Amino acid sequence: MIARLTLAATALLTVAAAPVLAAEQPNRARSEVKIRNMADYLEAVADPGRGVYIRGYTGQWYYASVRGECPRLTRNANLRFNTSPGGDFDKDSSIRADGWRCMVDSVTESDAPPRPGRRG
């Protein structure tokens, strides 16, 4: 009986926490993609310490989240993109933020980045 109550309480807490987790990781629910022709990307907007919004040559926005900390990934950082061996930008790529190498954790399709000063 106690085991069932514990299981039910855990399930309820997990469901209640899902919107909070989704807000912290805006593009996690989307599937992994590769950005083709990364040399022709149009725009990049840093999400300080967390990742980068990238607008590809087609106009589609993507979000590249980084693994761990990337302290030099600031709103005004000088960004360079290092593609994977095939030339695509994906989870095997990296971002250089003011010379600091940040490994990419995932790349997903995204909405346009939020306006400065508006988070979430």
MIDOSE-1310 file (N, C-alpha, C; in nm, 2 decimals, decimal comma, always signed):
residues 120
miar	+0,08/-0,12/+0,00/+0,00/+0,00/+0,00/+0,09/+0,13/+0,00; +0,19/+0,13/+0,09/+0,28/+0,24/+0,09/+0,35/+0,26/-0,04; +0,39/+0,15/-0,10/+0,46/+0,16/-0,23/+0,38/+0,22/-0,33; +0,25/+0,18/-0,34/+0,16/+0,24/-0,44/+0,14/+0,39/-0,41
ltla	+0,13/+0,43/-0,29/+0,11/+0,57/-0,26/+0,24/+0,65/-0,30; +0,36/+0,59/-0,27/+0,48/+0,66/-0,31/+0,49/+0,67/-0,46; +0,46/+0,56/-0,53/+0,46/+0,57/-0,68/+0,36/+0,67/-0,73; +0,24/+0,68/-0,68/+0,14/+0,78/-0,72/+0,19/+0,92/-0,69
atal	+0,25/+0,94/-0,58/+0,30/+1,07/-0,54/+0,42/+1,11/-0,63; +0,50/+1,02/-0,67/+0,61/+1,05/-0,76/+0,56/+1,08/-0,90; +0,46/+1,01/-0,94/+0,41/+1,04/-1,08/+0,34/+1,18/-1,08; +0,27/+1,21/-0,97/+0,20/+1,34/-0,96/+0,31/+1,45/-0,96
ltva	+0,42/+1,44/-0,89/+0,52/+1,54/-0,88/+0,59/+1,56/-1,02; +0,61/+1,44/-1,09/+0,67/+1,45/-1,22/+0,59/+1,52/-1,32; +0,46/+1,50/-1,32/+0,37/+1,57/-1,41/+0,36/+1,72/-1,37; +0,36/+1,75/-1,24/+0,35/+1,89/-1,20/+0,48/+1,96/-1,24
aapv	+0,59/+1,90/-1,23/+0,72/+1,96/-1,26/+0,75/+1,98/-1,41; +0,68/+1,91/-1,50/+0,71/+1,91/-1,64/+0,70/+2,05/-1,70; +0,60/+2,13/-1,67/+0,60/+2,27/-1,73/+0,72/+2,35/-1,69; +0,77/+2,33/-1,57/+0,88/+2,41/-1,52/+1,01/+2,36/-1,59
laae	+1,03/+2,23/-1,61/+1,14/+2,18/-1,68/+1,14/+2,22/-1,83; +1,02/+2,22/-1,89/+1,01/+2,27/-2,03/+1,05/+2,41/-2,04; +1,01/+2,50/-1,94/+1,04/+2,64/-1,95/+1,19/+2,66/-1,94; +1,26/+2,58/-1,86/+1,41/+2,59/-1,85/+1,48/+2,54/-1,97
qpnr	+1,43/+2,45/-2,04/+1,49/+2,39/-2,16/+1,39/+2,41/-2,28; +1,38/+2,52/-2,34/+1,27/+2,55/-2,43/+1,26/+2,46/-2,55; +1,37/+2,40/-2,60/+1,36/+2,32/-2,72/+1,39/+2,17/-2,70; +1,39/+2,13/-2,58/+1,43/+1,99/-2,55/+1,33/+1,89/-2,61
arse	+1,20/+1,92/-2,62/+1,10/+1,83/-2,67/+1,12/+1,80/-2,82; +1,19/+1,88/-2,89/+1,21/+1,87/-3,03/+1,32/+1,77/-3,06; +1,31/+1,71/-3,18/+1,41/+1,61/-3,22/+1,54/+1,67/-3,27; +1,65/+1,60/-3,26/+1,78/+1,64/-3,31/+1,78/+1,66/-3,46
vkir	+1,85/+1,77/-3,50/+1,87/+1,79/-3,64/+2,01/+1,83/-3,67; +2,04/+1,84/-3,80/+2,17/+1,89/-3,85/+2,15/+2,02/-3,93; +2,23/+2,11/-3,91/+2,22/+2,24/-3,99/+2,32/+2,22/-4,11; +2,26/+2,21/-4,23/+2,34/+2,19/-4,35/+2,39/+2,33/-4,40
nmad	+2,49/+2,33/-4,47/+2,55/+2,46/-4,53/+2,57/+2,56/-4,41; +2,63/+2,52/-4,31/+2,65/+2,61/-4,19/+2,74/+2,73/-4,23; +2,82/+2,72/-4,34/+2,90/+2,84/-4,38/+2,81/+2,95/-4,43; +2,68/+2,92/-4,46/+2,59/+3,02/-4,51/+2,49/+3,06/-4,41
ylea	+2,51/+3,04/-4,28/+2,41/+3,08/-4,18/+2,39/+3,23/-4,19; +2,27/+3,28/-4,15/+2,24/+3,42/-4,16/+2,26/+3,50/-4,03; +2,23/+3,43/-3,92/+2,23/+3,51/-3,80/+2,25/+3,41/-3,68; +2,32/+3,46/-3,57/+2,34/+3,39/-3,45/+2,31/+3,48/-3,33
vadp	+2,23/+3,43/-3,24/+2,20/+3,51/-3,12/+2,23/+3,42/-3,00; +2,33/+3,47/-2,91/+2,37/+3,39/-2,80/+2,26/+3,39/-2,69; +2,24/+3,27/-2,63/+2,16/+3,26/-2,51/+2,26/+3,24/-2,39; +2,30/+3,34/-2,33/+2,42/+3,34/-2,24/+2,43/+3,22/-2,15
grgv	+2,55/+3,15/-2,17/+2,58/+3,03/-2,08/+2,51/+2,90/-2,12; +2,41/+2,91/-2,20/+2,33/+2,79/-2,23/+2,33/+2,74/-2,37; +2,34/+2,83/-2,47/+2,34/+2,79/-2,61/+2,33/+2,91/-2,70; +2,30/+2,88/-2,83/+2,29/+2,98/-2,94/+2,18/+2,95/-3,03
yirg	+2,10/+3,06/-3,06/+2,00/+3,05/-3,16/+2,07/+3,08/-3,29; +2,04/+3,00/-3,39/+2,11/+3,01/-3,52/+2,00/+3,01/-3,63; +2,00/+3,11/-3,72/+1,91/+3,12/-3,83/+1,99/+3,07/-3,95; +1,95/+2,96/-4,01/+2,01/+2,90/-4,12/+1,98/+2,98/-4,25
ytgq	+2,05/+2,94/-4,36/+2,03/+3,01/-4,49/+1,89/+3,00/-4,54; +1,81/+2,91/-4,50/+1,67/+2,89/-4,54/+1,58/+2,98/-4,46; +1,63/+3,04/-4,35/+1,54/+3,13/-4,27/+1,49/+3,05/-4,14; +1,51/+2,92/-4,14/+1,47/+2,84/-4,03/+1,56/+2,87/-3,91
wyya	+1,50/+2,88/-3,79/+1,58/+2,90/-3,66/+1,61/+2,77/-3,60; +1,72/+2,76/-3,54/+1,77/+2,64/-3,47/+1,82/+2,68/-3,33; +1,82/+2,59/-3,24/+1,88/+2,62/-3,11/+1,99/+2,51/-3,08; +2,11/+2,56/-3,06/+2,22/+2,47/-3,02/+2,25/+2,49/-2,87
svrg	+2,22/+2,39/-2,79/+2,25/+2,40/-2,65/+2,39/+2,34/-2,63; +2,46/+2,39/-2,53/+2,60/+2,35/-2,50/+2,60/+2,26/-2,38; +2,71/+2,17/-2,38/+2,73/+2,08/-2,27/+2,80/+2,16/-2,16; +2,75/+2,14/-2,04/+2,81/+2,20/-1,92/+2,82/+2,35/-1,93
ecpr	+2,92/+2,41/-1,86/+2,93/+2,55/-1,85/+3,01/+2,61/-1,97; +2,97/+2,72/-2,02/+3,04/+2,80/-2,12/+3,04/+2,94/-2,08; +3,13/+2,98/-1,98/+3,12/+3,11/-1,92/+3,15/+3,23/-2,02; +3,21/+3,21/-2,13/+3,24/+3,32/-2,22/+3,13/+3,33/-2,33
ltrn	+3,03/+3,24/-2,32/+2,91/+3,25/-2,41/+2,82/+3,36/-2,35; +2,85/+3,48/-2,39/+2,77/+3,60/-2,34/+2,69/+3,66/-2,46; +2,60/+3,75/-2,43/+2,52/+3,81/-2,54/+2,61/+3,88/-2,65; +2,73/+3,93/-2,61/+2,81/+4,00/-2,70/+2,94/+3,93/-2,74
anlr	+2,94/+3,80/-2,72/+3,06/+3,72/-2,75/+3,08/+3,71/-2,90; +3,21/+3,70/-2,93/+3,25/+3,67/-3,07/+3,24/+3,52/-3,09; +3,15/+3,48/-3,18/+3,12/+3,34/-3,20/+3,18/+3,29/-3,33; +3,23/+3,16/-3,32/+3,28/+3,09/-3,44/+3,22/+2,95/-3,43
fnts	+3,18/+2,89/-3,54/+3,12/+2,76/-3,54/+3,21/+2,66/-3,60; +3,24/+2,55/-3,53/+3,32/+2,44/-3,58/+3,23/+2,32/-3,61; +3,22/+2,29/-3,74/+3,13/+2,18/-3,78/+3,18/+2,05/-3,75; +3,10/+1,95/-3,76/+3,14/+1,81/-3,75/+3,22/+1,77/-3,88
pggd	+3,29/+1,66/-3,88/+3,37/+1,62/-4,00/+3,29/+1,62/-4,13; +3,16/+1,60/-4,14/+3,09/+1,60/-4,26/+3,05/+1,74/-4,31; +3,08/+1,84/-4,23/+3,05/+1,98/-4,26/+2,92/+2,03/-4,21; +2,84/+1,94/-4,15/+2,72/+1,98/-4,09/+2,74/+2,03/-3,95
fdkd	+2,65/+2,11/-3,90/+2,65/+2,16/-3,76/+2,55/+2,07/-3,68; +2,60/+1,99/-3,59/+2,52/+1,90/-3,51/+2,57/+1,88/-3,37; +2,53/+1,78/-3,31/+2,57/+1,75/-3,17/+2,72/+1,72/-3,16; +2,78/+1,69/-3,27/+2,93/+1,66/-3,26/+3,01/+1,78/-3,30
ssir	+2,95/+1,90/-3,30/+3,02/+2,02/-3,34/+3,06/+2,10/-3,21; +3,12/+2,21/-3,23/+3,15/+2,30/-3,12/+3,13/+2,45/-3,15; +3,12/+2,53/-3,05/+3,11/+2,67/-3,07/+3,23/+2,73/-3,00; +3,30/+2,83/-3,06/+3,40/+2,91/-2,99/+3,34/+3,04/-2,96
adgw	+3,34/+3,07/-2,83/+3,29/+3,20/-2,77/+3,40/+3,27/-2,71; +3,44/+3,38/-2,78/+3,56/+3,46/-2,74/+3,68/+3,37/-2,71; +3,70/+3,27/-2,80/+3,81/+3,18/-2,80/+3,79/+3,06/-2,71; +3,69/+3,05/-2,63/+3,66/+2,94/-2,54/+3,58/+2,83/-2,62
rcmv	+3,62/+2,71/-2,61/+3,56/+2,60/-2,68/+3,44/+2,55/-2,60; +3,32/+2,55/-2,66/+3,20/+2,50/-2,60/+3,15/+2,38/-2,68; +3,14/+2,27/-2,62/+3,09/+2,15/-2,70/+2,94/+2,16/-2,71; +2,88/+2,12/-2,82/+2,74/+2,13/-2,85/+2,68/+2,00/-2,79
dsvt	+2,57/+2,02/-2,72/+2,49/+1,90/-2,66/+2,38/+1,86/-2,75; +2,31/+1,95/-2,81/+2,20/+1,92/-2,91/+2,18/+2,03/-3,00; +2,12/+2,00/-3,11/+2,07/+2,10/-3,21/+1,93/+2,06/-3,25; +1,84/+2,16/-3,23/+1,70/+2,13/-3,26/+1,64/+2,25/-3,34
esda	+1,53/+2,23/-3,41/+1,46/+2,34/-3,47/+1,40/+2,42/-3,36; +1,39/+2,55/-3,38/+1,34/+2,64/-3,28/+1,26/+2,75/-3,34; +1,19/+2,82/-3,25/+1,13/+2,95/-3,28/+1,24/+3,05/-3,28; +1,21/+3,17/-3,32/+1,31/+3,28/-3,32/+1,34/+3,31/-3,17
pprp	+1,46/+3,36/-3,15/+1,50/+3,39/-3,01/+1,41/+3,49/-2,94; +1,40/+3,49/-2,81/+1,32/+3,59/-2,74/+1,39/+3,72/-2,75; +1,31/+3,83/-2,75/+1,37/+3,96/-2,75/+1,45/+3,99/-2,63; +1,55/+4,07/-2,64/+1,63/+4,10/-2,52/+1,55/+4,15/-2,41
grrg	+1,57/+4,11/-2,29/+1,49/+4,15/-2,17/+1,37/+4,07/-2,14; +1,33/+3,98/-2,24/+1,22/+3,89/-2,22/+1,27/+3,75/-2,22; +1,26/+3,68/-2,11/+1,31/+3,55/-2,10/+1,19/+3,45/-2,09; +1,20/+3,34/-2,15/+1,10/+3,23/-2,14/+1,01/+3,23/-2,25
